[in-house]
Amino acid sequence: MSEKKKKITTIDELPGVGETTAAKLRDAGYDTLDIIAVSLPAEIAEVAGIGEGTAAKAVIAARDALEMGYETADTVLERRKNIGKITTGSKELDTLLGGGIETMNITEGFGRFGSGKSQLAFQLCVNVQLPKDKGGLEGGALFIDTESTFRPERVSQMAKTLGLDEGTVLKNITIARAHTSDHQVLLVEKATELIKEKNIKLLIIDSLMAGFRSEYVGRGQLAERQQKINKHMHELQKLAEMYNVAIYVTNQVMDRPDMMFGDPTAPVGGNVVAHASGVRMYLRRSKENRRIAKIVDSPHLAEGECVFTVTENGIGDAE
């Protein structure tokens, strides 16, 4: 009678992973079976310096240990009860979003310059720090800035309006300036440690496609750009699900000259970004300090729109 196979519980016990390889994986942020299980063998091979065949065996073993496979819908529902919501500061916008910006998901806000995309990002950086009964998650924010748009003065103004200590709020926001699309991708890949160390509950990229759009010019580079952004979006989704983090990305727009009727404004990034974003929200200017938010696509939210305001106090509702 053969001895029962020992259940794998740590990455050190994976086939082909010794002490040195395990140390490399941990240094790169691949420190749990969950992360190994949802990673590509090529990723594991690169960071650990092992063959792709060995990496594939490790990934399969991690998946087997976690019994990843089919599950019933009630199990999924139970897991989704852990989803948190961050208030936007506007009751109307929160209602449109089903309670706010949710964790385990990517929310995309796209629109023209001055439509409120970055203002919402600043407000979320403050609001995520609020107590849960006030619409926050009692966590920090990670802000990847691709266009030099982050303004700590504006965040301080919003924090002061809510009666929060401005210095504390700013200390709980970690900023990174992404100078290229490669740098942006790297910053997301390296975010794992910060998420765990600083109790990050919100990751923002403002804006998602700026670097990709400026570096990959012309149809000849379109396929390469889309492959790269596809991998990037999947990495973001993995972070959202693994660490129960909310992801909010802003996106630029372009005009579609082939549109004969309706609004010709379209978000950059094509179908890759469209499919990867859990919630797509179109933001546009209205009169004075008013902005209009419209749900364009979501698997669980109804299409609709609302009006909110952007004032010196932050995001709010129109009177």
Buried (B, 14 or more C-beta within 10 A) or exposed (E): EEEEEEEBEEBBBBEBBEEEBBEBBBEBBBBBBBBBBBBBBEBBBEBBEBEBEBBBBBBBBBBBBBEBEEEEEEEEEEEEEEEBBBBBBBBBBBEBBBBBBBBBBBBBBBBEEEBBBBBBBBBBBBBBBBEEEEBBBBBBBBBBBBBEBBEBEBBBBBBBBBEBEBEEBBEBBBBBBBEEBEBBBEBBBEBBEBBEEBEBBBBBBBBBBBBBBEEBEEEEEEEEBBEBBBBBBBBBBBBBBBBBBBBBBBBBBEEEEEEEEEEEBBBBBBEBBBEBBBBBBBBBBEEEBEBBBBBBBBEEBEEEBBBBBBEEBBBBBBE
